[in-house]
Amino acid sequence: MNAIALFNDTAPLPTVLDRPTPSLHRRHRIDQFDLVAEAVDRFNTLLNRLDASAHPLDADRIATAARELCDANLTQPPAPCIAKQMRRATTLVCMTGDPDWKAANDAGDVARLVIDYVRGEGDLIPDTLPRVGRLDDAIVIRTAWPRLADEVADYLDFCRIRRIEARLRGVSRLDFHMDRDDWREACRAEFALGQHQRQVRESSYLPSPAPLFRVH
């Protein structure tokens, strides 16, 4: 997976979703699907659990965002900003399902809450809607991401080191196991090796030149 693509700021969701106050168009329909007020309220309750500072969304802003994405991506389903968030969700599934990795703090619980929504049947927007059926999933993932980004970065580095350690031992990755403590120890060893290599590059094994001897 492309770790850089998971963390960069390209392909953001529509900016209308970030306005702190309701918009005025009073849209409530995406294609032929109506956003029901009770469902929007439940959706906002979930967003608040993921980020207590998140501004509530109204049906108008969600429908406007969906319309923007449909207008901008008529031949490219799904919209790139949604696809990016779904790649993040795939990484969360891998992380929570990896028996070697134990998430720190509450990151595991937050990740599972996101996955449950993405996989569940009580979506605010039906997944079957063309191009924007995953917009609500993308909003949920983006809302939770600040609480998950550091943990995901650690997990991806753990996967990198685990592959290296398995290769050094000449075994299949699936047959090799390590845990978070092993990863930390490997990180320390890798850092020490990097420091040593840098010191070697910046120094010389040749003796310092002797000062010139002058006869006056």
C-alpha positions in Angstrom: 0.0 0.0 0.0 1.2 3.6 -0.7 1.7 5.0 2.8 2.3 8.5 1.5 -1.1 8.6 -0.2 -2.7 7.7 3.1 -1.3 10.7 4.9 -1.1 13.5 2.4 -3.6 16.3 2.0 -4.5 15.7 -1.6 -8.0 14.8 -2.8 -9.9 16.4 0.1 -13.6 16.1 0.6 -15.8 19.0 -0.5 -15.2 22.1 1.6 -18.9 22.6 2.1 -18.7 19.9 4.7 -16.3 22.0 6.8 -18.6 25.1 7.1 -19.4 25.5 10.8 -22.9 26.8 10.1 -25.8 25.3 8.1 -26.1 26.4 4.4 -29.2 27.9 3.0 -30.2 25.8 0.0 -32.1 23.3 2.1 -31.2 20.3 -0.2 -32.1 16.9 1.3 -31.9 14.6 -1.7 -29.0 12.8 -3.3 -30.1 11.6 -6.7 -33.5 10.1 -5.8 -32.6 9.3 -2.2 -33.9 11.4 0.7 -31.7 12.2 3.7 -34.0 11.6 6.6 -33.6 14.0 9.6 -33.5 11.1 12.2 -30.7 9.4 10.2 -28.7 12.6 10.0 -29.0 13.0 13.7 -27.7 9.4 14.3 -24.9 10.1 11.9 -23.9 13.3 13.8 -24.0 11.4 17.1 -21.4 9.0 15.6 -19.2 11.8 14.4 -19.3 13.4 17.8 -18.1 10.1 19.3 -15.2 10.1 16.9 -14.4 13.8 17.4 -16.1 15.8 20.1 -15.2 19.1 18.3 -16.8 18.0 15.0 -19.4 20.5 13.7 -22.8 18.8 13.1 -23.7 18.2 9.5 -27.1 19.0 8.1 -28.8 17.3 5.1 -28.2 20.3 2.9 -24.4 20.3 3.2 -24.2 16.5 2.7 -26.4 16.7 -0.4 -24.5 19.7 -1.7 -21.2 17.8 -1.3 -22.6 14.8 -3.1 -23.8 17.0 -6.0 -20.4 18.6 -6.3 -18.7 15.2 -6.5 -21.2 14.0 -9.1 -20.8 17.1 -11.2 -17.0 16.8 -11.0 -16.6 13.1 -11.6 -19.1 12.0 -14.1 -16.9 9.3 -15.6 -14.7 8.5 -12.6 -16.5 6.5 -9.9 -15.9 6.8 -7.1 -14.7 10.3 -6.5 -10.9 10.4 -5.7 -11.5 11.9 -2.3 -13.8 9.0 -1.4 -11.4 6.4 -2.8 -8.7 7.8 -0.6 -10.7 7.5 2.5 -11.7 3.9 1.6 -8.0 3.0 1.2 -7.6 4.3 4.8 -10.4 2.0 5.8 -8.7 -1.0 4.2 -5.6 -0.2 6.2 -7.7 0.0 9.4 -9.1 -3.5 8.6 -5.6 -4.9 8.2 -4.4 -3.3 11.4 -7.3 -4.4 13.6 -7.2 -7.9 12.1 -3.4 -8.4 12.5 -2.9 -10.8 15.4 0.7 -9.5 15.9 -0.3 -5.9 16.5 -1.9 -4.6 19.6 -3.1 -1.0 19.2 -2.1 1.6 21.8 -4.5 3.7 23.8 -8.0 3.8 22.4 -7.0 3.6 18.7 -8.2 0.0 18.3 -11.6 0.9 19.6 -11.9 3.9 17.4 -10.8 1.9 14.4 -13.3 -0.8 15.0 -16.1 1.8 15.4 -15.2 3.2 12.0 -15.0 -0.3 10.4 -18.4 -1.3 12.0 -20.0 1.7 10.3 -18.3 1.2 6.9 -19.3 -2.5 6.9 -22.7 -2.0 8.5 -26.1 -1.8 6.9 -27.3 1.4 8.7 -25.6 3.8 6.4 -26.8 7.4 6.0 -26.3 7.0 2.2 -26.9 3.7 0.5 -23.6 2.3 -0.9 -25.3 1.5 -4.1 -25.7 5.1 -5.1 -23.4 5.8 -8.1 -20.2 7.7 -7.4 -21.2 9.0 -3.9 -22.6 5.9 -2.2 -19.6 5.9 0.1 -19.6 9.6 0.9 -20.9 9.0 4.4 -18.2 6.4 5.0 -15.6 8.8 3.8 -16.8 11.5 6.2 -16.7 9.0 9.1 -13.2 7.9 8.3 -11.9 11.5 7.8 -13.5 12.5 11.1 -11.7 9.7 13.0 -8.4 10.0 11.2 -6.7 12.5 13.6 -7.1 9.9 16.3 -5.8 7.1 14.2 -3.1 8.6 12.0 -0.2 8.1 14.4 -1.2 4.5 15.2 -1.6 3.7 11.5 1.9 5.2 10.8 3.3 2.9 13.6 1.5 -0.1 12.2 2.8 0.5 8.7 6.4 0.8 10.0 5.8 -2.4 12.0 4.8 -4.2 8.8 7.9 -2.9 7.0 10.2 -4.2 9.8 8.4 -7.5 10.1 9.0 -8.1 6.4 12.7 -7.3 6.7 13.1 -9.5 9.8 11.3 -12.4 8.0 13.5 -12.0 5.0 16.7 -11.9 7.1 15.6 -15.2 8.7 14.8 -16.7 5.3 11.2 -17.5 6.2 7.8 -16.6 4.8 6.3 -13.5 6.3 3.2 -15.5 7.2 5.4 -17.9 9.2 7.2 -15.1 11.1 5.7 -13.3 14.1 6.8 -10.4 16.2 4.9 -8.0 18.6 4.9 -4.3 19.3 7.8 -4.6 21.8 9.9 -6.5 19.2 9.1 -3.7 16.7 10.3 -1.0 19.2 13.5 -2.9 19.8 14.1 -3.3 16.1 13.5 0.5 15.6 16.1 1.2 18.2 18.6 -1.1 16.5 17.8 0.4 13.1 18.3 3.9 14.5 21.6 3.0 16.1 22.8 1.4 12.8 21.8 4.6 11.0 23.7 6.7 13.4 26.8 4.6 13.1 26.7 4.6 9.3 26.3 8.4 9.3 29.3 8.7 11.6 31.4 6.5 9.3 30.4 8.6 6.2 31.3 11.8 8.0 34.6 10.7 9.4 37.8 9.1 8.1 39.9 6.2 9.2 43.0 7.9 7.9 45.2 9.6 10.5 45.2 13.3 10.7 47.9 14.9 8.5 51.1 15.8 10.4 51.9 19.5 10.6 54.5 20.8 8.2 58.0 20.9 9.5 59.7 24.2 8.5 63.4 25.1 8.8 63.9 28.7 9.6 
